[in-house]
């Protein structure tokens, strides 16, 4: 009954539905939306039935601490999502304060390591000898442009114009103009040459 009078007496789960609609309106990529949805599911599982204006930092900390023991990086994403969601709740009048803002971000050890040039060359040589031809070409294109996998698979030949490879980054939305004459000396290949390697294999496809 109180929830009908004021959104401050509604639940976290009820606000998460509104917050999800706000995210959907931002035209985010499917993968990004899936990440948001996964974090929201964990938040709702932990505190979804709580009155949103009564949630305290302890509840957020307990939820992230439990997850941190099993999945440290996921715990970081959940806390970041909780901070953003409660900030939106404060802005829309559902809550008076952001309880997630006071919770310390959990530490997650970085597991990813950079490979050396020699390791990359060994992988590329194996790909050229044993895998479909496009694999080696994409490895070269990725190396000389420095772009993510999601950006590589979207590249088209029409993106190369006026001496530049035009890239709209999927994750950041940043627009890049990479000179086709840009050369990576350690492998002695330019961006333009990497594109032509793809054109030689494309067989009329619009995609690199």
C-alpha positions, 0 to 999 in steps of 0.5 A: 500500500505504501508503495503505491504512495511513494516509490521509496517503499517499493522493492529493489526488484521493482526498480531493477525492472525500470532500470533495465528499461533505462539501459535498453533505451541506450542502444547498448550491444547485446553482449553489454546488455547480457552483462548488465542483466546477469549483474541485475539477476545477482542483485535481485537474488540477494536483495530483490525483496528488500525495500529499496530505500531501506537497503544499507551498505551491509546488505550490498557488501554481504552480497558481493563478498559471497560472490567474490569468494567464487568469482572475483571479477563478477563481484566487481561487476555486480558492485559497479552495477549496484552503484549505478542502479542505486544512483539512478534510484536516487535521481528518480526519487526511489531512494535517499542515498546510494548504499553501494557507494560506501562499499569497497570494491573487491580486489580481483587478481588479473589472470590475463597475460600478454604474449610475446612477439615470439609466441604470437609468431608461433601461433600465427605460423600454426594458424597459417599451416593448420587452420582455415586461411581467414584465421591467420589473416585476422590475426595479422589484421588484429595485430597491426590495428590493435582492435578487439575481436568484435571490431574485427568481425564487423570490418568491411572493405568499404570502411577503407577510404581516403587512405584510412581504415574507419572503425566504430568501436563496438565496446566504447563507441569511439570512432577511429581513423587508422592510416592504411600506411601505418606499418608495424615494423616488427612484422613488416606489415602495414594496415593496408597490406593486412587489408589486401591479404583479407581481400585476396581471400574474401572471394567477393565478400563485403567483410574483411 
